[in-house]
Protein backbone atom coordinates (compact mmCIF):
# COMPACT_ATOMS: atom_id res chain seq x y z
CA UNK A 1 0.00 0.00 0.00
CA UNK A 2 1.45 3.31 -1.08
CA UNK A 3 1.18 6.16 1.37
CA UNK A 4 -0.09 9.53 0.18
CA UNK A 5 2.03 12.64 0.38
CA UNK A 6 -0.39 14.21 2.87
CA UNK A 7 -0.29 11.19 5.19
CA UNK A 8 3.51 11.09 5.05
CA UNK A 9 3.74 14.82 5.85
CA UNK A 10 1.25 14.51 8.71
CA UNK A 11 3.20 11.57 10.15
CA UNK A 12 6.46 13.58 10.02
CA UNK A 13 4.77 16.55 11.69
CA UNK A 14 3.32 14.34 14.42
CA UNK A 15 6.71 12.70 14.92
CA UNK A 16 8.29 16.15 15.42
CA UNK A 17 5.61 16.89 18.02
CA UNK A 18 6.52 13.67 19.82
CA UNK A 19 10.14 14.72 20.23
CA UNK A 20 11.43 17.13 22.81
CA UNK A 21 14.99 18.38 22.57
CA UNK A 22 15.81 15.77 19.95
CA UNK A 23 14.58 12.92 22.15
CA UNK A 24 11.47 10.85 21.66
CA UNK A 25 8.92 11.22 24.47
CA UNK A 26 6.88 8.03 24.99
CA UNK A 27 3.97 9.83 26.67
CA UNK A 28 3.68 12.26 23.76
CA UNK A 29 3.71 9.38 21.27
CA UNK A 30 0.88 7.71 23.20
CA UNK A 31 -1.17 10.92 23.28
CA UNK A 32 -0.63 11.52 19.56
CA UNK A 33 -1.62 7.97 18.61
CA UNK A 34 -4.71 8.14 20.85
CA UNK A 35 -5.73 11.46 19.31
CA UNK A 36 -5.15 10.17 15.80
CA UNK A 37 -7.23 7.03 16.33
CA UNK A 38 -10.02 9.03 17.97
CA UNK A 39 -10.27 11.75 15.32
CA UNK A 40 -9.68 9.40 12.36
CA UNK A 41 -8.70 11.96 9.70
CA UNK A 42 -8.61 10.96 6.07
CA UNK A 43 -5.88 8.38 5.51
CA UNK A 44 -5.29 8.01 9.26
CA UNK A 45 -4.33 4.33 8.97
CA UNK A 46 -1.50 5.12 6.53
CA UNK A 47 -0.45 8.05 8.75
CA UNK A 48 -0.43 5.78 11.79
CA UNK A 49 1.62 3.19 9.93
CA UNK A 50 4.18 5.80 8.84
CA UNK A 51 4.35 7.29 12.33
CA UNK A 52 4.97 3.81 13.75
CA UNK A 53 7.78 3.30 11.23
CA UNK A 54 9.41 6.62 12.20
CA UNK A 55 9.20 5.80 15.92
CA UNK A 56 10.63 2.31 15.33
CA UNK A 57 13.56 3.77 13.35
CA UNK A 58 14.26 6.34 16.07
CA UNK A 59 14.24 3.69 18.78
CA UNK A 60 16.63 1.52 16.75
CA UNK A 61 18.90 4.53 16.24
CA UNK A 62 19.18 4.94 20.01
CA UNK A 63 19.98 1.26 20.74
CA UNK A 64 23.32 -0.54 20.39
CA UNK A 65 23.62 -4.29 20.03
CA UNK A 66 27.08 -5.64 20.83
CA UNK A 67 27.66 -9.24 19.77
CA UNK A 68 30.76 -11.19 20.81
CA UNK A 69 31.90 -14.78 20.33
CA UNK A 70 32.22 -15.36 24.08
CA UNK A 71 30.70 -13.60 27.08
CA UNK A 72 32.59 -10.37 27.75
CA UNK A 73 34.14 -9.70 31.15
CA UNK A 74 32.29 -7.04 33.13
CA UNK A 75 35.19 -4.57 32.84
CA UNK A 76 35.30 -4.91 29.03
CA UNK A 77 31.54 -4.51 28.74
CA UNK A 78 31.65 -1.35 30.87
CA UNK A 79 34.51 0.08 28.81
CA UNK A 80 32.65 -0.59 25.54
CA UNK A 81 29.48 0.96 26.96
CA UNK A 82 31.43 4.01 28.17
CA UNK A 83 33.04 4.48 24.73
CA UNK A 84 29.74 4.13 22.90
CA UNK A 85 28.04 6.59 25.26
CA UNK A 86 30.82 9.14 24.77
CA UNK A 87 30.44 8.96 20.97
CA UNK A 88 26.66 8.60 20.60
CA UNK A 89 25.17 10.07 23.78
CA UNK A 90 24.17 8.92 27.22
CA UNK A 91 20.60 8.05 26.22
CA UNK A 92 21.80 5.14 24.06
CA UNK A 93 20.77 1.74 25.40
CA UNK A 94 23.06 -1.26 25.04
CA UNK A 95 22.41 -4.95 24.68
CA UNK A 96 25.17 -7.56 24.88
CA UNK A 97 24.72 -10.86 23.07
CA UNK A 98 26.87 -13.93 22.51
CA UNK A 99 27.18 -15.66 19.13
CA UNK A 100 29.86 -18.36 18.86
CA UNK A 101 29.54 -18.14 15.04
CA UNK A 102 31.65 -14.97 15.12
CA UNK A 103 34.68 -17.05 16.19
CA UNK A 104 36.28 -13.95 17.75
CA UNK A 105 36.03 -10.17 17.81
CA UNK A 106 32.95 -7.96 18.08
CA UNK A 107 30.07 -6.80 15.95
CA UNK A 108 28.37 -3.56 17.01
CA UNK A 109 25.09 -2.39 15.49
CA UNK A 110 23.54 1.00 16.19
CA UNK A 111 20.42 1.55 14.12
CA UNK A 112 21.33 0.61 10.57
CA UNK A 113 25.08 1.17 11.09
CA UNK A 114 27.16 -1.98 11.64
CA UNK A 115 30.82 -2.19 12.65
CA UNK A 116 31.95 -5.77 12.19
CA UNK A 117 35.38 -6.63 13.55
CA UNK A 118 34.69 -10.32 13.89
CA UNK A 119 36.87 -13.14 12.62
CA UNK A 120 33.88 -14.45 10.66
CA UNK A 121 33.58 -11.16 8.75
CA UNK A 122 37.30 -11.18 7.96
CA UNK A 123 37.15 -14.78 6.73
CA UNK A 124 34.10 -14.00 4.61
CA UNK A 125 35.85 -10.99 3.09
CA UNK A 126 38.96 -13.06 2.42
CA UNK A 127 36.88 -15.81 0.79
CA UNK A 128 35.19 -13.29 -1.53
CA UNK A 129 38.58 -11.91 -2.60
CA UNK A 130 39.92 -15.31 -3.63
N, CA and C atoms as an extended XYZ file, in Angstrom:
390
Properties=species:S:1:pos:R:3:atomname:S:1:resname:S:1:resid:I:1 pbc="F F F"
N         0.844       -1.177        0.000 N   UNK     1
C         0.000        0.000        0.000 CA  UNK     1
C         0.888        1.238        0.000 C   UNK     1
N         0.670        2.091       -0.976 N   UNK     2
C         1.449        3.311       -1.081 CA  UNK     2
C         0.817        4.396       -0.215 C   UNK     2
N         1.660        5.112        0.478 N   UNK     3
C         1.185        6.163        1.372 CA  UNK     3
C         1.107        7.483        0.605 C   UNK     3
N         0.063        8.248        0.865 N   UNK     4
C        -0.092        9.526        0.179 CA  UNK     4
C         0.878       10.554        0.751 C   UNK     4
N         1.121       11.576       -0.033 N   UNK     5
C         2.034       12.645        0.384 CA  UNK     5
C         1.519       13.346        1.638 C   UNK     5
N         0.198       13.534        1.716 N   UNK     6
C        -0.388       14.207        2.875 CA  UNK     6
C        -0.221       13.377        4.150 C   UNK     6
N        -0.438       12.066        4.023 N   UNK     7
C        -0.286       11.186        5.188 CA  UNK     7
C         1.159       11.148        5.656 C   UNK     7
N         2.089       11.103        4.705 N   UNK     8
C         3.510       11.086        5.053 CA  UNK     8
C         3.907       12.384        5.755 C   UNK     8
N         3.426       13.523        5.242 N   UNK     9
C         3.743       14.821        5.850 CA  UNK     9
C         3.133       14.929        7.247 C   UNK     9
N         1.892       14.477        7.394 N   UNK    10
C         1.245       14.512        8.706 CA  UNK    10
C         2.003       13.635        9.705 C   UNK    10
N         2.447       12.468        9.265 N   UNK    11
C         3.203       11.573       10.153 CA  UNK    11
C         4.511       12.230       10.585 C   UNK    11
N         5.215       12.884        9.664 N   UNK    12
C         6.463       13.578       10.022 CA  UNK    12
C         6.199       14.705       11.003 C   UNK    12
N         5.124       15.458       10.777 N   UNK    13
C         4.774       16.554       11.693 CA  UNK    13
C         4.427       16.019       13.084 C   UNK    13
N         3.678       14.939       13.126 N   UNK    14
C         3.323       14.337       14.418 CA  UNK    14
C         4.558       13.776       15.117 C   UNK    14
N         5.476       13.213       14.342 N   UNK    15
C         6.713       12.699       14.918 CA  UNK    15
C         7.523       13.838       15.540 C   UNK    15
N         7.586       14.975       14.863 N   UNK    16
C         8.292       16.146       15.422 CA  UNK    16
C         7.641       16.602       16.724 C   UNK    16
N         6.304       16.530       16.782 N   UNK    17
C         5.610       16.895       18.020 CA  UNK    17
C         5.929       15.927       19.156 C   UNK    17
N         6.242       14.686       18.808 N   UNK    18
C         6.517       13.666       19.819 CA  UNK    18
C         7.938       13.761       20.363 C   UNK    18
N         8.766       14.582       19.747 N   UNK    19
C        10.139       14.723       20.228 CA  UNK    19
C        10.292       16.021       21.006 C   UNK    19
N        11.134       15.949       22.003 N   UNK    20
C        11.427       17.133       22.811 CA  UNK    20
C        12.937       17.197       22.995 C   UNK    20
N        13.545       18.232       22.469 N   UNK    21
C        14.987       18.377       22.571 CA  UNK    21
C        15.741       17.285       21.826 C   UNK    21
N        15.161       16.808       20.738 N   UNK    22
C        15.806       15.766       19.951 CA  UNK    22
C        15.597       14.365       20.486 C   UNK    22
N        14.833       14.233       21.566 N   UNK    23
C        14.584       12.916       22.155 CA  UNK    23
C        13.108       12.573       22.057 C   UNK    23
N        12.830       11.330       21.780 N   UNK    24
C        11.468       10.852       21.663 CA  UNK    24
C        10.843       10.731       23.041 C   UNK    24
N         9.641       11.264       23.203 N   UNK    25
C         8.921       11.216       24.473 CA  UNK    25
C         7.775       10.211       24.341 C   UNK    25
N         7.852        9.119       25.092 N   UNK    26
C         6.879        8.026       24.986 CA  UNK    26
C         5.460        8.497       25.321 C   UNK    26
N         5.310        9.369       26.304 N   UNK    27
C         3.971        9.832       26.674 CA  UNK    27
C         3.362       10.675       25.559 C   UNK    27
N         4.190       11.474       24.878 N   UNK    28
C         3.678       12.260       23.756 CA  UNK    28
C         3.263       11.361       22.596 C   UNK    28
N         4.057       10.320       22.346 N   UNK    29
C         3.711        9.376       21.274 CA  UNK    29
C         2.366        8.732       21.570 C   UNK    29
N         2.149        8.325       22.805 N   UNK    30
C         0.883        7.706       23.201 CA  UNK    30
C        -0.285        8.667       23.007 C   UNK    30
N        -0.109        9.916       23.445 N   UNK    31
C        -1.173       10.916       23.279 CA  UNK    31
C        -1.482       11.181       21.806 C   UNK    31
N        -0.448       11.256       20.993 N   UNK    32
C        -0.629       11.520       19.565 CA  UNK    32
C        -1.358       10.361       18.896 C   UNK    32
N        -0.967        9.139       19.220 N   UNK    33
C        -1.618        7.973       18.615 CA  UNK    33
C        -3.073        7.882       19.068 C   UNK    33
N        -3.329        8.150       20.351 N   UNK    34
C        -4.713        8.135       20.846 CA  UNK    34
C        -5.556        9.195       20.134 C   UNK    34
N        -5.006       10.388       19.996 N   UNK    35
C        -5.727       11.459       19.309 CA  UNK    35
C        -5.983       11.139       17.852 C   UNK    35
N        -5.016       10.520       17.210 N   UNK    36
C        -5.147       10.169       15.796 CA  UNK    36
C        -6.211        9.091       15.599 C   UNK    36
N        -6.237        8.091       16.467 N   UNK    37
C        -7.233        7.031       16.328 CA  UNK    37
C        -8.631        7.497       16.723 C   UNK    37
N        -8.712        8.494       17.604 N   UNK    38
C       -10.023        9.035       17.970 CA  UNK    38
C       -10.597        9.919       16.881 C   UNK    38
N        -9.760       10.795       16.308 N   UNK    39
C       -10.273       11.749       15.318 CA  UNK    39
C       -10.417       11.130       13.932 C   UNK    39
N        -9.629       10.133       13.628 N   UNK    40
C        -9.680        9.397       12.357 CA  UNK    40
C        -9.757       10.319       11.133 C   UNK    40
N        -8.708       11.124       10.909 N   UNK    41
C        -8.705       11.959        9.704 CA  UNK    41
C        -8.536       11.087        8.461 C   UNK    41
N        -8.734       11.690        7.321 N   UNK    42
C        -8.612       10.957        6.066 CA  UNK    42
C        -7.206       10.344        5.960 C   UNK    42
N        -7.148        9.069        5.651 N   UNK    43
C        -5.880        8.379        5.513 CA  UNK    43
C        -5.168        8.158        6.830 C   UNK    43
N        -5.932        8.104        7.935 N   UNK    44
C        -5.292        8.007        9.256 CA  UNK    44
C        -4.540        6.697        9.436 C   UNK    44
N        -5.007        5.610        8.805 N   UNK    45
C        -4.326        4.330        8.970 CA  UNK    45
C        -2.926        4.385        8.350 C   UNK    45
N        -2.806        4.976        7.174 N   UNK    46
C        -1.496        5.124        6.528 CA  UNK    46
C        -0.608        6.061        7.343 C   UNK    46
N        -1.200        7.121        7.901 N   UNK    47
C        -0.450        8.048        8.749 CA  UNK    47
C         0.050        7.338        9.995 C   UNK    47
N        -0.797        6.540       10.594 N   UNK    48
C        -0.432        5.782       11.789 CA  UNK    48
C         0.690        4.788       11.479 C   UNK    48
N         0.591        4.146       10.341 N   UNK    49
C         1.619        3.190        9.930 CA  UNK    49
C         2.964        3.889        9.717 C   UNK    49
N         2.953        5.037        9.076 N   UNK    50
C         4.184        5.798        8.837 CA  UNK    50
C         4.761        6.335       10.144 C   UNK    50
N         3.896        6.810       11.028 N   UNK    51
C         4.354        7.293       12.334 CA  UNK    51
C         4.998        6.153       13.123 C   UNK    51
N         4.404        4.982       13.074 N   UNK    52
C         4.969        3.812       13.750 CA  UNK    52
C         6.345        3.480       13.181 C   UNK    52
N         6.489        3.570       11.872 N   UNK    53
C         7.782        3.305       11.230 CA  UNK    53
C         8.828        4.303       11.689 C   UNK    53
N         8.469        5.585       11.757 N   UNK    54
C         9.407        6.619       12.200 CA  UNK    54
C         9.829        6.407       13.654 C   UNK    54
N         8.884        6.052       14.508 N   UNK    55
C         9.196        5.802       15.919 CA  UNK    55
C        10.109        4.584       16.039 C   UNK    55
N         9.810        3.519       15.292 N   UNK    56
C        10.632        2.307       15.333 CA  UNK    56
C        12.066        2.610       14.884 C   UNK    56
N        12.228        3.398       13.822 N   UNK    57
C        13.559        3.772       13.351 CA  UNK    57
C        14.317        4.603       14.389 C   UNK    57
N        13.619        5.507       15.044 N   UNK    58
C        14.263        6.340       16.068 CA  UNK    58
C        14.701        5.503       17.257 C   UNK    58
N        13.869        4.561       17.663 N   UNK    59
C        14.238        3.689       18.778 CA  UNK    59
C        15.441        2.819       18.415 C   UNK    59
N        15.480        2.334       17.198 N   UNK    60
C        16.629        1.522       16.751 CA  UNK    60
C        17.896        2.369       16.685 C   UNK    60
N        17.747        3.632       16.331 N   UNK    61
C        18.896        4.530       16.239 CA  UNK    61
C        19.490        4.827       17.616 C   UNK    61
N        18.725        4.663       18.654 N   UNK    62
C        19.178        4.939       20.011 CA  UNK    62
C        19.477        3.656       20.791 C   UNK    62
N        19.697        2.535       20.077 N   UNK    63
C        19.976        1.258       20.736 CA  UNK    63
C        21.190        0.601       20.079 C   UNK    63
N        22.123        0.146       20.889 N   UNK    64
C        23.322       -0.536       20.389 CA  UNK    64
C        23.258       -2.005       20.771 C   UNK    64
N        23.525       -2.860       19.794 N   UNK    65
C        23.621       -4.290       20.034 CA  UNK    65
C        25.072       -4.691       19.838 C   UNK    65
N        25.678       -5.222       20.875 N   UNK    66
C        27.082       -5.642       20.830 CA  UNK    66
C        27.095       -7.163       20.898 C   UNK    66
N        27.624       -7.776       19.845 N   UNK    67
C        27.665       -9.238       19.767 CA  UNK    67
C        29.118       -9.672       19.819 C   UNK    67
N        29.410      -10.644       20.690 N   UNK    68
C        30.765      -11.190       20.813 CA  UNK    68
C        30.695      -12.706       20.715 C   UNK    68
N        31.852      -13.322       20.456 N   UNK    69
C        31.903      -14.776       20.331 CA  UNK    69
C        31.782      -15.460       21.688 C   UNK    69
N        32.290      -14.832       22.712 N   UNK    70
C        32.218      -15.365       24.077 CA  UNK    70
C        31.682      -14.270       24.991 C   UNK    70
N        31.169      -14.640       26.152 N   UNK    71
C        30.703      -13.602       27.081 CA  UNK    71
C        31.848      -12.661       27.461 C   UNK    71
N        31.567      -11.365       27.427 N   UNK    72
C        32.591      -10.373       27.750 CA  UNK    72
C        32.738      -10.226       29.259 C   UNK    72
N        33.971      -10.018       29.726 N   UNK    73
C        34.142       -9.704       31.150 CA  UNK    73
C        33.450       -8.378       31.483 C   UNK    73
N        33.028       -8.240       32.711 N   UNK    74
C        32.295       -7.035       33.134 CA  UNK    74
C        33.068       -5.757       32.841 C   UNK    74
N        34.373       -5.766       33.070 N   UNK    75
C        35.195       -4.569       32.838 CA  UNK    75
C        35.199       -4.202       31.356 C   UNK    75
N        35.302       -5.178       30.476 N   UNK    76
C        35.298       -4.913       29.033 CA  UNK    76
C        33.944       -4.374       28.584 C   UNK    76
N        32.881       -4.960       29.097 N   UNK    77
C        31.535       -4.510       28.745 CA  UNK    77
C        31.314       -3.063       29.192 C   UNK    77
N        31.792       -2.730       30.384 N   UNK    78
C        31.647       -1.353       30.875 CA  UNK    78
C        32.466       -0.385       30.038 C   UNK    78
N        33.656       -0.785       29.631 N   UNK    79
C        34.508        0.080       28.808 CA  UNK    79
C        33.880        0.322       27.434 C   UNK    79
N        33.321       -0.725       26.843 N   UNK    80
C        32.650       -0.587       25.540 CA  UNK    80
C        31.438        0.330       25.679 C   UNK    80
N        30.655        0.123       26.725 N   UNK    81
C        29.479        0.965       26.961 CA  UNK    81
C        29.887        2.421       27.158 C   UNK    81
N        30.943        2.652       27.922 N   UNK    82
C        31.426        4.014       28.166 CA  UNK    82
C        31.871        4.675       26.858 C   UNK    82
N        32.582        3.941       26.017 N   UNK    83
C        33.041        4.481       24.732 CA  UNK    83
C        31.870        4.804       23.814 C   UNK    83
N        30.912        3.909       23.750 N   UNK    84
C        29.736        4.129       22.897 CA  UNK    84
C        28.938        5.327       23.393 C   UNK    84
N        28.771        5.446       24.709 N   UNK    85
C        28.036        6.592       25.257 CA  UNK    85
C        28.761        7.905       24.981 C   UNK    85
N        30.088        7.894       25.023 N   UNK    86
C        30.822        9.136       24.765 CA  UNK    86
C        30.697        9.568       23.308 C   UNK    86
N        30.538        8.619       22.389 N   UNK    87
C        30.439        8.958       20.969 CA  UNK    87
C        29.008        9.228       20.505 C   UNK    87
N        28.032        8.525       21.095 N   UNK    88
C        26.665        8.600       20.596 CA  UNK    88
C        25.662        9.181       21.587 C   UNK    88
N        26.077        9.478       22.806 N   UNK    89
C        25.172       10.074       23.777 CA  UNK    89
C        24.803        9.122       24.895 C   UNK    89
N        24.475        9.698       26.026 N   UNK    90
C        24.173        8.920       27.220 CA  UNK    90
C        22.824        8.208       27.146 C   UNK    90
N        21.924        8.658       26.274 N   UNK    91
C        20.599        8.048       26.216 CA  UNK    91
C        20.570        6.781       25.364 C   UNK    91
N        21.708        6.356       24.862 N   UNK    92
C        21.800        5.138       24.055 CA  UNK    92
C        21.733        3.915       24.962 C   UNK    92
N        20.859        2.980       24.632 N   UNK    93
C        20.773        1.743       25.397 CA  UNK    93
C        21.678        0.693       24.758 C   UNK    93
N        22.179       -0.229       25.557 N   UNK    94
C        23.062       -1.264       25.036 CA  UNK    94
C        22.523       -2.641       25.381 C   UNK    94
N        22.818       -3.572       24.500 N   UNK    95
C        22.410       -4.952       24.679 CA  UNK    95
C        23.582       -5.832       24.262 C   UNK    95
N        24.051       -6.666       25.164 N   UNK    96
C        25.170       -7.562       24.881 CA  UNK    96
C        24.637       -8.954       24.576 C   UNK    96
N        25.129       -9.525       23.467 N   UNK    97
C        24.723      -10.864       23.066 CA  UNK    97
C        25.956      -11.700       22.775 C   UNK    97
N        25.780      -13.001       22.801 N   UNK    98
C        26.873      -13.934       22.509 CA  UNK    98
C        26.479      -14.773       21.302 C   UNK    98
N        27.379      -14.835       20.318 N   UNK    99
C        27.179      -15.657       19.130 CA  UNK    99
C        28.493      -16.351       18.798 C   UNK    99
N        28.617      -17.635       19.126 N   UNK   100
C        29.856      -18.363       18.860 CA  UNK   100
C        30.231      -18.399       17.377 C   UNK   100
N        29.270      -18.147       16.483 N   UNK   101
C        29.543      -18.141       15.042 CA  UNK   101
C        30.564      -17.083       14.652 C   UNK   101
N        30.711      -16.039       15.453 N   UNK   102
C        31.655      -14.970       15.124 CA  UNK   102
C        33.108      -15.415       15.234 C   UNK   102
N        33.365      -16.470       15.930 N   UNK   103
C        34.680      -17.053       16.190 CA  UNK   103
C        35.501      -16.174       17.138 C   UNK   103
N        35.559      -14.898       16.905 N   UNK   104
C        36.280      -13.955       17.750 CA  UNK   104
C        35.930      -12.540       17.328 C   UNK   104
N        36.304      -11.572       18.133 N   UNK   105
C        36.032      -10.171       17.812 CA  UNK   105
C        34.644       -9.733       18.238 C   UNK   105
N        34.245       -8.561       17.730 N   UNK   106
C        32.955       -7.964       18.082 CA  UNK   106
C        32.225       -7.498       16.831 C   UNK   106
N        30.895       -7.455       16.954 N   UNK   107
C        30.066       -6.800       15.950 CA  UNK   107
C        29.150       -5.864       16.710 C   UNK   107
N        29.186       -4.577       16.339 N   UNK   108
C        28.367       -3.564       17.012 CA  UNK   108
C        27.397       -2.986       15.997 C   UNK   108
N        26.115       -2.964       16.357 N   UNK   109
C        25.092       -2.393       15.487 CA  UNK   109
C        24.345       -1.313       16.248 C   UNK   109
N        24.305       -0.122       15.644 N   UNK   110
C        23.537        0.995       16.189 CA  UNK   110
C        22.642        1.478       15.061 C   UNK   110
N        21.348        1.225       15.202 N   UNK   111
C        20.422        1.548       14.125 CA  UNK   111
C        20.748        0.697       12.910 C   UNK   111
N        20.986        1.347       11.778 N   UNK   112
C        21.329        0.612       10.568 CA  UNK   112
C        22.839        0.570       10.325 C   UNK   112
N        23.615        1.178       11.213 N   UNK   113
C        25.077        1.165       11.092 CA  UNK   113
C        25.639       -0.074       11.772 C   UNK   113
N        26.546       -0.760       11.085 N   UNK   114
C        27.161       -1.976       11.635 CA  UNK   114
C        28.671       -1.856       11.522 C   UNK   114
N        29.353       -2.105       12.631 N   UNK   115
C        30.817       -2.186       12.650 CA  UNK   115
C        31.147       -3.628       12.993 C   UNK   115
N        31.706       -4.340       12.015 N   UNK   116
C        31.952       -5.765       12.185 CA  UNK   116
C        33.445       -6.031       12.211 C   UNK   116
N        33.978       -6.301       13.388 N   UNK   117
C        35.383       -6.628       13.551 CA  UNK   117
C        35.556       -8.075       13.957 C   UNK   117
N        34.632       -8.917       13.508 N   UNK   118
C        34.687      -10.325       13.892 CA  UNK   118
C        35.590      -11.118       12.954 C   UNK   118
N        36.054      -12.248       13.435 N   UNK   119
C        36.869      -13.139       12.616 CA  UNK   119
C        36.039      -13.679       11.459 C   UNK   119
N        34.765      -13.962       11.707 N   UNK   120
C        33.882      -14.452       10.660 CA  UNK   120
C        33.793      -13.465        9.501 C   UNK   120
N        33.664      -12.175        9.809 N   UNK   121
C        33.584      -11.155        8.754 CA  UNK   121
C        34.885      -11.098        7.960 C   UNK   121
N        36.007      -11.210        8.647 N   UNK   122
C        37.300      -11.181        7.960 CA  UNK   122
C        37.472      -12.399        7.064 C   UNK   122
N        37.062      -13.570        7.551 N   UNK   123
C        37.147      -14.783        6.735 CA  UNK   123
C        36.224      -14.708        5.516 C   UNK   123
N        35.042      -14.164        5.714 N   UNK   124
C        34.095      -14.005        4.612 CA  UNK   124
C        34.652      -13.043        3.568 C   UNK   124
N        35.247      -11.959        4.008 N   UNK   125
C        35.852      -10.994        3.090 CA  UNK   125
C        37.026      -11.627        2.333 C   UNK   125
N        37.840      -12.372        3.037 N   UNK   126
C        38.964      -13.056        2.420 CA  UNK   126
C        38.489      -14.068        1.384 C   UNK   126
N        37.448      -14.799        1.711 N   UNK   127
C        36.882      -15.806        0.795 CA  UNK   127
C        36.364      -15.143       -0.483 C   UNK   127
N        35.733      -13.975       -0.346 N   UNK   128
C        35.187      -13.287       -1.526 CA  UNK   128
C        36.305      -12.703       -2.410 C   UNK   128
N        37.473      -12.457       -1.827 N   UNK   129
C        38.581      -11.911       -2.603 CA  UNK   129
C        39.334      -12.987       -3.376 C   UNK   129
N        39.185      -14.224       -2.971 N   UNK   130
C        39.916      -15.307       -3.629 CA  UNK   130
C        39.244      -15.712       -4.915 C   UNK   130
